[in-house]
Amino acid sequence: MNLFDVYPLFNITPVRASGSYLWDEQGNQYLDLYGGHAVISVGHGHPYYVKQLTNQLHQIGFYSNSVQIPMQSVLAQKLGEQSGYEEYQFFMCNSGAEANENAFKLASFHTGRKKIVAFEKSFHGRTSAAVAATDDPSIVAPVNETSNIVFCQWNDEVMLQQIFDTHEIAAVIIEGIQGVGGVNIPKVSFLQKIKLVCDQHGALMICDEIQSGYGRSGKFFAHQHANIRPDIITVAKGMGNGFPVGGVLIHPNIKPKHGMLGTTFGGNYLACAAAIAVLDIIEQENLVSNASQVGQYLMQQLKGIPGIKEIRGLGLMIGIELQVPCAAIRNELLNEYKIFTGSASNKNTLRILPALNISNTEADIFITAFRNVMQKQFKESASQA
Ligand SMILES: Cc1ncc(COP(=O)(O)O)c(C=O)c1O
C-alpha cells in the first residue's frame, strides 16, 4: 500500500531529538524552530517528561472513561492553578479539532442556537464543524459546508455588531493569536468587544488557544494579554509535547448534561501523564517567562534585517512577514544552516514556534543565519534589478 501524501514541509527524516535539536539518518543536526506545528513546548525528549511517561506505561497505559482516572483531576487542578481558571470544568479529548468540535457542541447545547461566528484567515482544524469555521475553502469538502458559520472580518467591531443584530448567535470562536493565518494578534479592544457582545446576546465566547496557549505568548493564554475571560477555551498541541491530547475549559455556568460529551481515548493514563509532566516542567523551569524574555530578544534582534515588511508576535509565536514569498528563504535556512522554520497561509510570512525553553544562544544561531540569508537574497535581487 502506498502512503497518502499529507504535506511534508521538509525533506528530512529525523531519527533522534533532544531539546531544540533533531538529527537525521546521516547524523546532521537541525535547530527546530517549528516544533512540528507548534507542538513541542518543553523540548524534545525532556528527561522528566520521558521518565513520567515511561513510569506510567509500566504501571497502566490505557483504560477508557468507563473507570475512575484520578490523574484527570490532578491535571485539571494543575491546569486551573497555572492558567488562573480554577473554577472552570475540564473535558479531555485527543486533538485540537476535536476540542473545537466539542466547544461548538457545548455552545449549541447551552444556547439552543446553531450559528457560530468565525474570522477571516482562521484555522480551527480539519473535522466537520472545525473545518467549516476555518477560512480556507480548499480544505472544506461539500459535506462540511454549512450555513451555520458566519465569517467576520478581523478586528472589525462594526461587522461583528451587524452579525449579532441580524443572526441568533450561539458562539464566537477566535484564536488567541491567529497562527496558520500568519501570526495575527487581535486588538485588545476587539477581544473585549467580542466578550461584551456575547454577554449582551447570551452567546458564548470561545477562545482557541490550541496554538497560542500553554505559555507560548509569554502569558499562559494569549487572550490574557487582553484581560478577558472567555466562556470556553480550547487547548491541544503544546499541552502534550507530542503526545496527542486536547481539552476544553468550560465556564461553570455551562452545565452539559451527563453523556453529552464523550470519548474513547480522551483522558487516558498516558495522556494525563504527558500533560501533567508538561505543566510540571513549565512551572519548575519558569517557561512562560522564558518564552516572554527570549521572544522579546528575538523580535529586537530581527529589527533592521533587510527584506522584512513586518514582524508580528508575542512571546515565542513570531511571524516575520517578508517583502517576498518566504519559501526560498526557508529552504536556504534548512539546507545551508540546518534550521527548521514554518510558513503560513500568507505565503510571505515565516512562522517561528520554538520550544518554550529555547535559549538566547540558540536564538542567536537563527538570527545570524537569517541575517546572512536575507542579506544574500536582497543583495542578489538588488544586483538583478
Ligand atoms: C489554532 C488552531 N486550532 C485548531 C487546530 C487543529 O488542531 P489539530 O491539528 O490538533 O486537530 C490547529 C492546528 O494547527 C490550530 O493551529
The ligand as a MOL file (V3000), in Angstrom:
LIG
                    3D

  0  0  0     0  0            999 V3000
M  V30 BEGIN CTAB
M  V30 COUNTS 16 16 0 0 0
M  V30 BEGIN ATOM
M  V30 1 C -5.4820 27.4700 16.1910 0
M  V30 2 C -5.6510 26.0280 15.8450 0
M  V30 3 N -6.8050 25.4080 16.1340 0
M  V30 4 C -7.0030 24.1120 15.8500 0
M  V30 5 C -6.0240 23.3640 15.2250 0
M  V30 6 C -6.2640 21.9170 14.9240 0
M  V30 7 O -5.5360 21.1170 15.7890 0
M  V30 8 P -5.2900 19.5660 15.4370 0
M  V30 9 O -4.4060 19.5210 14.2510 0
M  V30 10 O -4.6700 19.0060 16.6910 0
M  V30 11 O -6.6310 18.9760 15.1830 0
M  V30 12 C -4.8170 23.9710 14.8850 0
M  V30 13 C -3.7520 23.2100 14.1870 0
M  V30 14 O -2.8730 23.7480 13.5440 0
M  V30 15 C -4.6150 25.3410 15.1910 0
M  V30 16 O -3.4810 25.9740 14.8820 0
M  V30 END ATOM
M  V30 BEGIN BOND
M  V30 1 1 1 2
M  V30 2 1 2 3
M  V30 3 2 2 15
M  V30 4 2 3 4
M  V30 5 1 4 5
M  V30 6 1 5 6
M  V30 7 2 5 12
M  V30 8 1 6 7
M  V30 9 1 7 8
M  V30 10 2 8 9
M  V30 11 1 8 10
M  V30 12 1 8 11
M  V30 13 1 12 13
M  V30 14 1 12 15
M  V30 15 2 13 14
M  V30 16 1 15 16
M  V30 END BOND
M  V30 END CTAB
M  END
